[in-house]
Amino acid sequence: MGRLQLFEICLSHGRIVYSPGESLAGTVRVRLGAPLPFRAIRVTCTGSCGVSNKANDVAWVVEEGYFNSSLSLADKGSLPAGEHTFPFQFLLPATAPTSFEGPFGKVVHQVRATIDTPRFSKDHKCSRVFYILSPLNLNSIPDIEQPNVASTTKKFSYKLVKTGSVVLTASTDLRGYVVGQVLRLQADIENQSGKATGPVVASLLQKVSYKAKRWVYDVRTVAEVEGAGVQAWRRAQWREQVLVPALPQSALPGCSLIHIDYYLQVSLKAPEAAVTLPVFIGGIAVNRAPPSPLPGPGPPPGAPGPVVPSAPPPEEEEEEQAAAGGACLLHPVSLSTKSHSQPPPPAPHPGDGGPARCPVPPLLCVSTGATVPYFAEGPVPAASTAILLPEYSSWGYPYEAPPSYEQSCGEHGLGPAS
């Protein structure tokens, strides 16, 4: 079996996840079939980050270190045959960043042991990776408990003559969530036109920025849900819930080469309109009272479930509503959900009187999820700097409906052609 039969690092109690400022203890085990002369036996604890311009390339373009501590376990001598154990202990710095691994870079922490042998002999090395988790306290983010709201208006022409617009407003109950928590989404759609809209889609996006020689952006869809469209001259409301999957935390404090952001994008396929809400993923949940209803008009408590929008009004009613500037929009209806990329969130426990309780999140998540194409213009390479999220809309809501064709002619003293 050779002289060196076993050379490994064992962490105390089999732990692999630690917090910044904690002590990391363990042993280096060596089993020999014959005596082994050595010059030194050392163990080193390191934390570092490496970033590349190419996916899955470990030839880092830029690196930064967070800590590097070494201990000498034995000086020059000879280890006899048999098994030997060398204990060690390190104090992890309080500023160490959370572990992370992505296609263009990673933050890795590890313990490495080396047996430095005499000249012309091969040195022996082994290593053990461990993870550091520094929980992000969402309560430290300003206004984190406030609802998140954004609105946009999309104008378009219909039958070359009629003009119309669609007002899309999206809101969430909070601005930050922990893994396993339910994100409550509401979308209000006011179709001030004579044409039905396409489906409404809500996507939870993860954007990871890597600072190599140039910034590299990796944008992924980690959860998605699709609702029905809105018929002409209708107002509709879509309420959905998204269960936050196992994801790395936002920001990655302590690391200057990698930054993590999350967004909820709500969009219509036709006409193309979208709003983007920034959200935070953390490790310590928001302290707040039971959530109140989301902003905007909604059905009263105990109202019946989702109803698919009714058929569009007859052509005569469309003409009358267009002449009135779209002011005769019907009362809002509830949109149904067509598809969901994840299982439904857990139902509330009987007698809770509030939303479903969040399960305890996993200790650590270093993966980033599967790649999904982003933006409707077509797939964009993940390394492209063109993958930038849209600016948040500051438009007011609601918009006043545009004048009809007949009204426009009357304002300019032009009557309809006889």
C-alpha positions in Angstrom: 0.0 0.0 0.0 3.0 2.3 0.2 4.5 4.3 2.9 1.8 7.0 3.3 -1.5 5.1 3.7 -3.7 7.9 5.1 -3.4 11.7 5.2 -6.6 13.7 5.9 -8.1 16.6 7.8 -11.0 16.0 10.2 -13.0 19.0 11.6 -14.3 18.6 15.1 -17.8 17.1 15.4 -17.9 16.8 11.6 -18.9 20.4 11.2 -18.6 22.1 7.8 -20.6 25.4 8.4 -19.2 28.1 10.7 -20.0 31.7 11.5 -17.5 34.6 11.3 -15.6 35.0 14.6 -16.0 31.3 15.6 -13.2 28.9 16.4 -12.5 26.2 13.9 -10.9 23.1 15.4 -9.9 19.7 14.0 -7.1 17.2 13.6 -4.7 16.1 10.9 -4.5 12.3 10.7 -1.5 10.4 9.2 -1.2 6.6 8.8 2.2 5.2 7.7 3.2 1.8 6.6 6.9 2.7 7.1 8.9 5.5 8.8 8.6 8.8 7.0 11.3 11.5 7.4 10.1 15.1 7.2 11.3 18.6 7.5 8.0 20.1 8.8 4.3 19.4 9.1 2.1 22.5 8.7 -1.6 23.3 8.6 -3.0 26.5 7.0 -6.5 28.0 7.1 -7.3 30.4 4.2 -10.2 32.3 2.8 -10.2 33.8 -0.7 -12.2 34.8 -3.8 -11.3 34.3 -7.4 -13.1 35.6 -10.5 -12.7 34.8 -14.2 -14.0 36.1 -17.5 -15.0 32.6 -18.7 -17.6 30.3 -17.2 -16.3 27.4 -15.1 -12.7 28.5 -15.6 -10.5 28.2 -12.5 -7.6 30.3 -14.0 -8.7 33.4 -12.0 -8.2 36.8 -13.6 -8.6 38.7 -10.3 -8.2 37.3 -6.7 -8.5 38.7 -3.2 -7.6 37.1 0.1 -9.5 37.4 3.4 -7.3 35.5 5.9 -4.3 33.2 5.8 -3.1 31.6 9.1 -0.6 28.8 9.5 0.4 26.5 12.4 3.5 24.3 12.7 2.3 20.8 13.9 5.8 19.2 14.0 9.4 20.2 13.3 12.1 18.3 11.5 12.2 14.6 12.4 10.8 11.2 11.3 7.4 9.7 11.9 7.4 6.0 12.8 5.0 3.6 11.2 1.5 3.6 12.5 -1.2 6.3 13.0 -0.5 9.8 14.2 -2.9 12.6 15.1 -2.1 16.4 15.2 -4.7 18.7 16.7 -5.1 22.3 15.5 -7.4 25.3 16.1 -8.0 28.6 14.2 -10.0 31.7 15.0 -12.0 32.8 12.0 -12.1 36.6 11.4 -15.3 38.4 12.1 -15.1 40.1 8.6 -15.0 36.8 6.6 -17.6 36.8 3.8 -20.2 34.1 3.3 -19.1 31.2 1.0 -20.4 31.4 -2.6 -19.9 29.5 -5.8 -20.9 30.6 -9.2 -19.9 30.0 -12.9 -17.6 33.0 -13.0 -16.1 33.0 -9.5 -16.3 31.8 -6.0 -15.6 32.6 -2.3 -13.9 29.5 -0.8 -12.6 28.8 2.7 -10.4 25.8 3.3 -7.9 24.1 5.6 -4.8 22.7 4.0 -2.1 20.3 5.5 1.4 19.7 4.1 4.1 17.2 5.0 7.4 18.9 3.8 9.7 16.0 3.0 13.5 16.1 2.6 15.1 17.2 -0.7 14.3 15.3 -3.8 11.3 13.7 -2.1 7.6 14.4 -3.0 5.7 16.7 -0.5 2.4 15.4 0.6 -0.7 17.7 0.7 -4.4 17.4 1.6 -7.2 19.9 2.1 -10.7 20.2 3.5 -13.3 22.9 2.4 -15.6 24.4 5.0 -18.3 27.0 4.6 -18.8 30.4 6.4 -22.3 31.7 6.7 -22.9 35.3 7.9 -26.7 35.7 8.1 -27.9 38.9 6.5 -30.3 40.7 8.9 -33.0 42.1 6.7 -34.1 44.4 9.5 -30.9 46.4 9.0 -32.1 47.5 5.5 -34.2 50.7 5.5 -37.9 50.4 4.8 -37.6 46.6 4.4 -41.0 46.0 6.0 -42.8 48.4 3.5 -44.7 47.2 0.5 -42.8 47.3 -2.8 -44.7 49.0 -5.6 -43.9 50.0 -9.2 -46.1 51.0 -12.2 -45.7 51.6 -15.9 -48.0 52.6 -18.8 -47.7 51.2 -22.3 -49.4 53.0 -25.2 -50.2 51.4 -28.5 -52.4 51.8 -31.6 -55.4 49.6 -32.5 -56.7 49.2 -36.0 -54.5 52.2 -37.1 -57.1 54.6 -35.7 -57.9 53.9 -32.1 -55.3 54.6 -29.5 -55.1 52.8 -26.2 -52.9 52.1 -23.3 -52.4 49.5 -20.6 -51.4 50.4 -17.0 -49.5 47.7 -15.2 -48.9 48.1 -11.4 -47.1 45.4 -9.4 -46.6 45.2 -5.6 -45.2 42.9 -3.0 -46.0 42.7 0.7 -42.4 43.2 1.8 -39.0 44.2 0.3 -37.0 41.3 1.8 -37.5 37.6 2.4 -35.7 34.5 3.8 -35.5 31.1 2.2 -38.7 29.2 2.5 -40.8 32.4 3.0 -43.8 33.2 0.9 -43.6 36.3 -1.4 -47.1 37.7 -1.9 -47.5 39.3 -5.2 -50.3 41.5 -6.6 -50.5 42.8 -10.2 -53.2 45.3 -11.2 -53.8 45.7 -15.0 -56.0 48.3 -16.5 -56.6 47.7 -20.2 -57.7 51.0 -21.6 -57.8 49.7 -25.2 -60.0 47.7 -27.5 -57.4 44.8 -27.7 -56.8 42.0 -25.3 -53.4 41.8 -23.6 -51.1 38.8 -23.6 -50.4 36.7 -20.5 -48.9 38.3 -17.4 -45.7 36.8 -16.1 -43.9 37.2 -12.8 -40.2 36.1 -12.6 -37.9 36.1 -9.6 -34.5 37.0 -11.1 -31.0 36.6 -9.6 -28.3 38.8 -10.9 -24.7 38.1 -9.9 -22.0 40.6 -10.9 -18.4 39.5 -11.1 -15.6 42.2 -11.1 -13.0 40.7 -13.4 -11.0 42.8 -15.9 -14.5 43.9 -16.9 -17.8 43.4 -15.2 -19.4 40.1 -16.0 -23.2 39.7 -15.3 -25.0 36.4 -14.8 -28.8 36.7 -14.7 -31.0 33.7 -14.0 -34.7 33.1 -13.5 -35.0 31.1 -10.3 -38.9 31.0 -10.1 -41.6 32.0 -12.5 -45.4 32.1 -12.6 -47.8 33.0 -15.5 -51.3 34.4 -15.3 -54.0 34.9 -17.9 -54.4 38.0 -20.1 -56.9 40.8 -19.7 -59.7 41.4 -22.2 -60.4 44.7 -23.9 -61.7 47.5 -21.7 -61.3 45.5 -18.6 -59.6 46.0 -15.3 -58.1 42.9 -13.7 -56.2 41.9 -10.6 -53.8 39.0 -10.2 -52.8 37.7 -6.8 -50.1 35.1 -6.5 -47.6 33.6 -4.0 -44.0 32.6 -4.7 -42.1 30.3 -2.3 -38.6 31.7 -2.1 -36.3 28.8 -3.1 -32.9 28.0 -1.5 -30.7 30.9 -2.7 -27.5 32.6 -1.6 -28.1 35.8 0.3 -28.1 39.3 -1.3 -25.0 41.5 -1.5 -22.3 39.2 -0.2 -20.8 41.6 2.4 -17.0 41.5 2.8 -16.4 40.5 -0.8 -15.5 43.3 -3.3 -15.4 41.1 -6.4 -18.9 39.5 -6.4 -22.2 41.1 -5.7 -25.7 39.4 -5.6 -29.0 41.1 -6.4 -32.5 39.9 -6.7 -35.5 41.4 -8.6 -39.1 40.5 -9.2 -40.0 41.3 -12.7 -43.7 41.5 -13.7 -44.4 41.8 -17.4 -47.0 41.5 -20.1 -46.2 39.7 -23.3 -48.4 41.9 -25.5 -48.1 44.8 -25.4 -44.5 44.5 -24.1 -44.6 46.2 -20.7 -42.7 45.4 -17.5 -42.0 46.6 -14.0 -39.1 45.5 -11.9 -39.1 45.4 -8.1 -35.8 45.0 -6.2 -36.0 42.4 -3.4 -33.5 41.2 -0.8 -32.8 37.6 0.3 -31.4 37.3 3.8 -30.9 35.0 6.7 -32.9 36.8 9.5 -36.5 37.5 8.6 -38.2 40.9 8.8 -39.8 41.7 12.2 -43.3 42.8 11.4 -47.0 42.5 12.4 -49.3 40.2 10.4 -49.3 41.6 6.8 -52.1 43.9 5.8 -53.8 43.7 2.3 -51.6 44.7 -0.6 -52.0 48.2 -2.0 -54.6 48.8 -4.7 -58.2 47.7 -5.1 -58.9 44.1 -4.2 -61.8 41.7 -3.3 -63.0 41.8 0.3 -62.2 39.0 2.7 -64.2 35.9 2.0 -64.7 36.8 -1.7 -64.9 33.9 -4.1 -61.8 32.5 -5.7 -60.1 33.5 -9.0 -62.4 34.0 -12.0 -61.2 34.0 -15.6 -62.0 37.3 -17.3 -65.3 37.4 -19.2 -65.5 37.7 -23.0 -64.8 41.1 -24.5 -67.8 43.4 -25.0 -69.6 43.5 -28.3 -68.2 45.9 -31.0 -70.9 48.4 -30.3 -69.9 48.6 -26.6 -66.3 49.0 -27.5 -67.1 52.0 -29.7 -69.1 53.6 -26.9 -66.3 53.1 -24.4 -63.7 54.3 -26.8 -65.8 57.5 -27.4 -65.9 58.0 -23.6 -62.1 57.8 -23.4 -62.1 54.4 -21.7 -63.6 55.8 -18.6 -66.3 53.1 -18.4 -63.9 50.3 -17.5 -65.7 47.6 -15.7 -65.1 46.5 -12.1 -61.8 44.5 -11.7 -62.0 40.8 -12.1 -59.5 38.2 -10.8 -57.0 36.6 -13.2 -56.4 32.9 -13.0 -52.9 31.4 -12.9 -51.9 29.3 -16.0 -48.6 27.8 -14.9 -46.1 27.8 -12.0 -42.5 26.8 -12.0 -42.6 25.5 -8.4 -45.0 23.7 -6.1 -47.6 25.9 -4.3 -46.6 27.4 -1.0 -47.8 25.6 2.2 -51.3 26.4 3.4 -51.7 28.3 6.7 -52.0 26.2 9.8 -55.6 26.1 11.2 -56.1 28.7 13.9 -53.0 30.7 13.0 -55.0 33.6 11.8 -52.2 34.7 9.5 -50.0 33.7 6.6 -48.2 30.4 6.4 -45.3 30.0 8.8 -41.9 29.9 7.1 -40.0 26.6 7.4 -36.6 26.9 8.9 -34.2 27.7 6.0 -31.3 25.5 5.2 -28.0 26.5 6.8 -26.2 27.2 3.6 -26.8 27.5 -0.2 -23.9 28.1 -2.5 -25.5 27.2 -5.8 -27.2 29.7 -8.2 -29.8 27.7 -10.0 -30.3 26.8 -13.6 -29.8 29.1 -16.5 -32.9 30.5 -18.1 -32.9 32.9 -21.1 -33.5 36.6 -20.1 -35.3 39.3 -22.0 -37.7 38.6 -24.9 -35.3 39.8 -27.6 -33.6 36.5 -27.5 -31.0 34.7 -25.5 -28.1 36.9 -24.4 -24.7 35.4 -23.3 -24.4 35.4 -19.6 -21.1 37.2 -19.8 -22.5 40.1 -21.8 -22.7 43.5 -20.1 -25.9 44.0 -22.1 -27.8 42.0 -19.5 -28.8 45.0 -17.3 -32.0 45.2 -15.5 -34.4 48.0 -16.6 -34.6 51.2 -14.6 -37.5 51.4 -12.1 -40.4 53.3 -13.4 -41.4 56.6 -11.7 -44.5 57.2 -13.7 -47.7 58.1 -12.0 -50.8 55.9 -11.7 -53.5 55.8 -12.9 -53.0 57.4 -16.2 -55.9 59.4 -17.8 -57.2 57.6 -20.8 -56.2 59.1 -24.1 -59.0 60.9 -26.1 -60.9 59.1 -28.8 -60.4 59.8 -32.5 -63.7 61.8 -32.6 -62.7 63.8 -29.5 -59.3 64.7 -31.0 -61.0 66.0 -34.2 -63.5 68.0 -32.2 -60.7 69.7 -30.2 -59.1 71.0 -33.3 -62.3 72.2 -34.9 -62.4 69.3 -37.4 -65.6 67.4 -37.6 -65.8 63.9 -38.9 -65.8 63.5 -42.6 -69.3 63.4 -44.1 
